[in-house]
Amino acid sequence: MGIIIKHIKTIERIDQLTRLQATGSPEQLASRLGISKTKLYRIIDLMKELNAPICYDVAIQSYIYVEEVGFKFGFYSKEQNSNTRSHLASVL
């Protein structure tokens, strides 16, 4: 697997666990992901550079998002994007 894909998969996993407020401590998360704590901090910093409102909550021992956000990486057809927007507009 290419290094970029591996990084994206790691970010996706951090995002998933953060949404569940189930990352555990930085040490636990790094261990779960199979990376060093230093690498975890670098990835969290990268997520912040990409505007992820992520921080660590000591009380619940998990990373959290301080506001609701979405994250998606990949390509999709314009028709799919248009259908998604139409569906969202009808839901809202």
Summary of the structure (lengths in Angstrom):
residues: 92
radius of gyration: 15.3
end to end distance: 39.2
largest distance: 44.4
contacts: 200
relative contact order: 0.14
helix: 57%
strand: 9%
